């Protein structure tokens, strides 16, 4: 009885695999369409986008990154000192 159930299950799995292999070209078509859309987007003319940030905001962010670097060095030195 178990062998009969096992062979039926194997037949179903083979049928499912055949269906998947038979429908694979649609997957390839979708992939080709996606690649074509990406190529068209890359070939399109670039749009000019103005930055919403002012110059003073950029100066502030530069000083913040310097503070982060100093903090990172302090943590690194503390780690080296403790180990």
Secondary structure, DSSP 8 states (H G I E B T S, - for coil): -HHHHHHHHHHHHHHHHHHHHHTHHHHHHHHHHHHHHHHHHHHS-------SS-HHHHHHHHHHHHHHHHHHHHHHHHHHHH-
